[in-house]
């Protein structure tokens, strides 16, 4: 192969490789939930989907590997990145929490129960009323599978 032909081939690889990689990642994401299979449990991101999940959240692939999960809802692939204290597991819809109860017993006049006592997965705004933990208004919507809706994004 001549040096000019080699340079032309190399240049075309530089131009078309990212496009081919992006298309293969999208194809992998599209085929991950075939036939409307519904995998309701969140699990680690498969290596082939890491670039697509990274693009969805605008983060690096290393961050995806460290703190992202995926799940299928019908034929749609959704991803969650833990980020700043986001819950990727099932939402806690209980109206009685041991941690909130203990906090209010120790701080009976507290208007707000901190997340350190309630956990980051509760969907309620908690307060103390006469030393008792009370679940207030719903502050996070839950999807039909029981996850916090706003924490999950469709993979591009």
N, C-alpha and C positions, 0 to 999 in steps of 0.2 A: 504494500500500500504506500502510495506516495505521501510525502509530508502534507501536501495540500489536501488530499483526500482524508487523511487522518485528522487534520484540523477541522475539516468540514463535518466529519462524523462526530468529533468531540463537541463541537458547537451545537449540533443538533441534539445531542444527548443532554446538554445543559439546558436547552430551551424546552424540550419535550418531556424530560424525566419528571419534573414537578407536576406537570399536567397529568401524566400517566399515573403517578403516585396518588394525586388527589382523586382522580377518577376511580382508582382501585379501592381507596379508603371509603369513598361514597358507596361503591358497589358492595363492599363488605358490610357497611352499616345498613344498607338497604336489605341485604340478605340475612342479616343476623336474626331477624324476627320473622321468619318465613311462615306463610300460611296463617297468619294471625295467632301464632303461638303466644300464649300469655305466660311469661315467666314472672310471676309476681314478686319474686325475691330479688333484691339488689345484689349484684356480685361484681367482682373485679373486672376492669375493662380489659378485653382481649387485646393483645398486642397490635393486631391489624386495625383496631378501631381507635387506638390512642391518638393518632393525629387528628381524627375527626372530632373527638371529644375535646382535645386541646383547642381546636379552632372554635368550637361551640362556646367555650368559656373565655377564650382569649388568654390562655395560659400555656405554659410549656409542657411538653410530654412528660418531663420528670415530675411535675406537679400532678399530672393525671395518674401516673404510676403510684404516687405516694398517697393520694387522697380522693380518688374519684371512683364511682361505681356506675354501673348501667343496669337497666332492666327493660323488659318489653311490656308494652301495653298494647295488646293486639299486635298489629304489624309495625308499630312505631317504636323506635329505639329512643329511650330517654336516658339522660345522664345527670348525675349529681356530683358536685365537687364540694367537699366539706368546707373549704375556705375558712372564713371567719365564723366559727362556731355554728355552721349550718348543720342541720340534722338530715342525714341521708337515709336513716332507718325509718321505721314506721312511726307515725305521730303518736304522742301520748294523749289520749282523749279522756283519761280518767279525771273525775271531778274530786277525787281525794288523793292526795300525795303525802307520803310519809315525811318527806323533806320539808314540804310547805307546812305541814302540821307542826313539826318540831320547831321550825322557824317562828311561827306565830305564837307558839307556847312561850318561847324565849323573848319574843318581841311583840307583845300583844297589841301595841298601838301602831304597828307598821302599816303604812298605806299600800306599800308594794312589797311583794315577796321576790327576792332576787333569783335569777336563774341558777345560781349556785345551789339553791334550795329546791327549786322545781325541776331542774334539768332543762336542757335546750330543746327538748322534743315535745314539751307541753304546748297545747294549742290555745290555752287560756291566759288571760291577764289575771294574776293572782294578787290578793290582798288579805290583810288580817282584819277581822271584825270581832271585837271582844275576845281576842286571843285565839280565834278559830280561823283556819285557812279557808278562804272562799274563792272559788273559781269564778272569775268575772266574765267579761265578754270574750268571744272567740277572736283571736288575733291572727290566726293562721288557718287558711282553708285546707281541707284534707281531700285528696282525690279518692276515687272509688276503691283503690287498692289500699288506702290507709296511710299514704305518704303525704308530707307537706307539699302541696301543689307548687308553690313558688320556688321551691328548691330544685326542681327537676326541669330540665330543658330538652327539647327534641334535638337529637344529634343531626348536624348539618350533613 
